[in-house]
Amino acid sequence: MHRILTGQLQVDRLTLKITGLPKNLQNTTLVHLSDFHYDRKRLSERLLSEAIAITNEVEPDLILLTGDFITDEPTPVDDLVLRLKNLESRAGVYAVLGNHDVEHPGAKHKIIEAFTSIGISILLNQVVYPLGSGLALVGLEDYWSGNFQPLTVMDSINEIVPRIVLSHNPDTAKVLQKWRIDLQLSGHTHGGQIRLPFIGPLPQFAEPIRKLIPKFLRPFVPFVGECHKIVEYWEWSQGLHRIGNNFLYVNRGLGTYFPGRLFCPPEVTVITLVTN
């Protein structure tokens, strides 16, 4: 699927001002990767190798992964971690799970076990401080899992401390507005996969079209089957957005579903944090 339907990998770079960022964390570099869908169909070995090589060339302080490591059956994660163990960063690699990572029976446990074996920490409604007490890193469980519980973890962070939140589904930005979030990193949408110039992601127009198509045909028509349920806020499907007082960045992901990508290349995101 890769060469024709996925396209070339793109590196997107972002510099973000963080209020209260300690001086010793000035120019902290993060790399954000998402939506691998590693099942030997939706992500090529070449693209994955290229993404890992680019990540390591940046020499990041942290590498952050926002879920959907598999698509259905979890066995491919054993091969995926053989690749991901080559990721290199100063303060570690942290991840959260996506909806595909928890749907199949036993997948959640298998993925956590596999990632732990190579030193990648999967955060399940947890806060950690890999760069010191001056910057909190929060990882939330998937929005649809029934275990999305931000209240306790967010309320445990001192209000003066900047924080980055990993949450697979960008729709959670609406819920998370009640807390200070300097940067939320999400994926899930694949950027819409097909983006119309000056218009936006094609799936956001699917609902009116879906209603015109007989129900028995909908599963066979791209973007009008279940795709209308992926997210509510398609306007947040890629890039940087301000949601209230918070910032949300949505990565377009690495994996690709049929019918492929158009004007929406797979992405490695490099983020530099600076003091506001």
C-alpha positions as CSV (number, residue, x, y, z in Angstrom):
1,M,0.0,0.0,0.0
2,H,2.9,2.3,0.8
3,R,4.4,3.6,-2.5
4,I,1.2,4.5,-4.3
5,L,-1.3,5.0,-1.6
6,T,0.8,6.4,1.3
7,G,3.4,8.8,-0.3
8,Q,6.6,10.2,1.0
9,L,7.3,10.8,4.7
10,Q,7.3,14.4,5.8
11,V,9.0,16.0,8.8
12,D,6.9,18.8,10.3
13,R,8.6,21.1,12.7
14,L,7.1,23.2,15.5
15,T,8.5,25.7,18.0
16,L,6.2,26.3,21.0
17,K,6.5,28.9,23.7
18,I,5.7,27.4,27.2
19,T,4.9,29.7,30.1
20,G,7.0,28.9,33.1
21,L,9.3,26.5,31.3
22,P,12.5,26.2,33.4
23,K,15.6,27.8,31.8
24,N,17.4,24.5,31.9
25,L,14.7,23.1,29.6
26,Q,15.0,25.8,27.0
27,N,15.2,24.3,23.5
28,T,14.0,20.9,24.7
29,T,13.4,18.7,21.6
30,L,10.6,16.3,21.3
31,V,9.8,13.9,18.5
32,H,6.1,12.8,18.1
33,L,5.1,9.6,16.2
34,S,1.7,8.2,15.9
35,D,-0.7,5.6,14.3
36,F,1.8,2.9,13.2
37,H,-0.9,0.3,12.4
38,Y,1.9,-2.2,12.1
39,D,0.2,-5.2,10.5
40,R,2.4,-5.8,7.5
41,K,-0.2,-4.1,5.3
42,R,-0.6,-0.5,6.3
43,L,3.0,0.5,7.1
44,S,6.0,-0.4,5.0
45,E,9.3,-1.5,6.5
46,R,11.0,1.3,4.5
47,L,8.8,4.0,5.8
48,L,9.2,2.8,9.4
49,S,12.9,2.6,9.1
50,E,13.0,6.1,7.6
51,A,10.9,7.5,10.5
52,I,13.2,5.9,13.1
53,A,16.3,7.2,11.3
54,I,15.0,10.7,11.1
55,T,14.0,10.6,14.8
56,N,17.4,9.6,15.9
57,E,19.1,12.2,13.7
58,V,17.3,14.9,15.6
59,E,18.9,13.6,18.9
60,P,15.7,14.3,20.8
61,D,15.3,14.7,24.6
62,L,12.1,12.7,24.5
63,I,10.3,10.5,22.0
64,L,6.5,10.5,22.4
65,L,4.2,7.9,20.8
66,T,0.4,8.4,20.7
67,G,-1.0,5.0,20.0
68,D,-2.6,2.6,17.4
69,F,0.5,0.5,17.2
70,I,-1.5,-2.4,15.8
71,T,-4.7,-2.6,13.8
72,D,-6.5,-5.8,14.8
73,E,-4.7,-9.0,16.0
74,P,-1.8,-8.0,18.4
75,T,0.8,-10.5,17.2
76,P,2.6,-8.0,15.0
77,V,3.7,-6.0,18.0
78,D,6.5,-8.5,18.6
79,D,8.1,-7.5,15.3
80,L,7.3,-3.8,15.8
81,V,9.2,-3.6,19.1
82,L,12.3,-5.1,17.3
83,R,12.2,-2.0,15.2
84,L,11.3,0.5,17.9
85,K,14.1,-0.6,20.2
86,N,16.4,1.3,17.8
87,L,14.8,4.6,18.9
88,E,17.3,6.8,20.8
89,S,16.6,9.8,23.1
90,R,18.2,11.4,26.1
91,A,15.4,10.9,28.6
92,G,13.5,8.0,27.2
93,V,10.5,6.9,25.1
94,Y,6.9,7.3,26.4
95,A,3.7,6.1,24.9
96,V,-0.1,5.9,25.2
97,L,-2.4,3.3,23.7
98,G,-5.0,4.0,21.0
99,N,-8.4,2.5,20.3
100,H,-7.0,-0.3,18.1
101,D,-4.5,-1.3,20.8
102,V,-7.3,-2.2,23.3
103,E,-10.1,-3.6,21.1
104,H,-8.8,-7.1,20.4
105,P,-8.9,-9.5,23.4
106,G,-5.5,-9.6,25.1
107,A,-4.0,-6.8,22.9
108,K,-3.6,-4.3,25.7
109,H,-1.6,-6.7,27.9
110,K,0.5,-8.0,25.0
111,I,1.5,-4.5,23.8
112,I,2.4,-3.3,27.3
113,E,4.5,-6.4,27.9
114,A,6.3,-6.0,24.5
115,F,7.0,-2.3,25.0
116,T,8.2,-2.7,28.5
117,S,10.6,-5.4,27.3
118,I,12.5,-2.7,25.3
119,G,12.2,0.1,27.9
120,I,9.3,2.0,26.4
121,S,6.9,3.2,29.2
122,I,3.2,3.1,28.4
123,L,1.4,5.6,30.5
124,L,-2.1,4.6,31.7
125,N,-3.6,7.8,33.3
126,Q,-0.2,8.6,34.8
127,V,2.1,11.5,35.2
128,V,5.9,11.3,35.1
129,Y,8.8,13.8,35.1
130,P,11.4,12.4,32.8
131,L,13.1,15.8,32.4
132,G,12.8,16.8,36.0
133,S,10.2,18.4,38.2
134,G,9.8,21.5,35.9
135,L,7.9,19.7,33.2
136,A,5.1,17.1,33.7
137,L,4.4,14.4,31.1
138,V,0.9,12.9,31.3
139,G,-0.4,9.9,29.5
140,L,-4.1,9.1,29.3
141,E,-5.9,6.0,28.4
142,D,-7.9,5.9,25.2
143,Y,-11.1,8.0,25.1
144,W,-13.2,5.1,23.9
145,S,-11.8,2.5,26.2
146,G,-13.9,3.3,29.2
147,N,-10.7,4.0,31.2
148,F,-10.2,7.6,30.2
149,Q,-9.8,9.2,33.6
150,P,-8.0,12.6,33.5
151,L,-9.4,14.0,36.8
152,T,-7.1,12.4,39.4
153,V,-3.9,12.7,37.3
154,M,-4.4,16.3,36.2
155,D,-5.4,17.5,39.6
156,S,-2.2,16.0,41.1
157,I,0.0,18.4,39.1
158,N,1.0,21.7,40.7
159,E,-0.7,24.5,38.7
160,I,2.6,26.3,38.1
161,V,4.2,23.3,36.5
162,P,4.0,23.2,32.6
163,R,2.6,19.9,31.3
164,I,2.5,17.9,28.1
165,V,-0.4,15.5,27.7
166,L,-0.5,12.4,25.4
167,S,-4.0,11.4,24.4
168,H,-4.7,9.4,21.3
169,N,-8.0,10.9,20.3
170,P,-8.0,14.7,19.7
171,D,-11.6,15.0,20.7
172,T,-10.4,14.7,24.3
173,A,-9.1,18.3,24.0
174,K,-12.7,19.4,24.5
175,V,-12.9,17.6,27.9
176,L,-9.4,18.7,28.9
177,Q,-10.1,22.4,28.6
178,K,-10.8,22.6,32.3
179,W,-7.1,22.0,33.1
180,R,-4.0,23.8,32.1
181,I,-2.4,21.9,29.2
182,D,0.6,23.5,27.5
183,L,0.6,21.0,24.7
184,Q,-1.6,18.0,24.0
185,L,-0.3,15.5,21.5
186,S,-2.8,13.3,19.6
187,G,-3.1,11.2,16.5
188,H,-6.0,8.9,15.5
189,T,-7.3,10.8,12.5
190,H,-4.5,10.2,10.1
191,G,-5.1,13.8,9.1
192,G,-8.2,12.7,7.3
193,Q,-5.9,10.9,4.7
194,I,-7.5,12.8,1.8
195,R,-7.4,16.5,2.2
196,L,-8.8,18.9,-0.4
197,P,-6.8,22.0,-0.9
198,F,-8.4,25.1,0.7
199,I,-11.2,22.9,2.0
200,G,-9.9,20.4,4.5
201,P,-10.2,16.7,5.3
202,L,-12.6,14.7,3.1
203,P,-14.2,12.7,5.9
204,Q,-15.7,15.9,7.4
205,F,-18.1,16.0,4.5
206,A,-19.0,12.3,4.7
207,E,-22.1,12.6,6.8
208,P,-24.3,14.4,4.3
209,I,-23.2,12.0,1.6
210,R,-23.7,9.0,3.8
211,K,-27.4,9.8,4.2
212,L,-27.9,9.6,0.5
213,I,-26.3,6.2,0.1
214,P,-28.4,3.0,0.8
215,K,-27.3,1.4,4.1
216,F,-26.2,-1.9,2.5
217,L,-23.8,0.0,0.3
218,R,-22.2,2.3,2.9
219,P,-19.6,-0.2,4.2
220,F,-18.1,-0.4,0.6
221,V,-17.8,3.3,0.0
222,P,-14.6,5.0,1.3
223,F,-15.2,7.5,4.1
224,V,-19.0,6.9,4.4
225,G,-19.0,3.6,6.3
226,E,-17.9,4.1,9.9
227,C,-15.5,6.9,9.2
228,H,-18.0,9.5,10.3
229,K,-17.6,8.1,13.8
230,I,-13.8,8.5,14.1
231,V,-13.9,12.0,15.6
232,E,-16.4,14.8,16.2
233,Y,-14.0,17.7,15.6
234,W,-12.5,17.0,12.1
235,E,-11.3,20.6,12.1
236,W,-8.6,19.4,14.5
237,S,-7.5,16.5,12.3
238,Q,-4.0,17.7,11.8
239,G,-1.5,20.3,12.9
240,L,-1.6,22.8,15.8
241,H,-4.8,24.2,17.3
242,R,-5.7,26.4,20.2
243,I,-8.5,24.9,22.2
244,G,-9.5,27.5,24.8
245,N,-6.3,28.3,26.6
246,N,-4.6,25.0,25.6
247,F,-2.7,23.9,22.6
248,L,-3.4,20.7,20.7
249,Y,-1.1,19.1,18.0
250,V,-2.4,16.3,15.9
251,N,0.0,14.1,14.1
252,R,-1.1,12.6,10.7
253,G,0.4,9.2,11.6
254,L,2.5,6.7,9.7
255,G,0.1,4.0,8.8
256,T,-2.4,4.3,6.0
257,Y,-5.9,2.8,5.3
258,F,-7.5,2.3,1.9
259,P,-8.1,4.3,-0.3
260,G,-4.8,6.0,0.7
261,R,-3.5,9.5,1.3
262,L,-3.8,12.6,-0.9
263,F,-2.2,15.9,0.2
264,C,-1.8,14.3,3.6
265,P,1.6,12.7,3.9
266,P,2.7,10.5,6.8
267,E,4.5,12.5,9.5
268,V,7.3,12.7,11.9
269,T,6.8,15.8,14.2
270,V,9.8,17.6,15.7
271,I,8.8,20.0,18.5
272,T,11.1,22.5,20.2
273,L,10.0,24.0,23.5
274,V,11.1,27.5,24.4
275,T,10.4,29.8,27.4
276,N,7.6,32.2,26.9
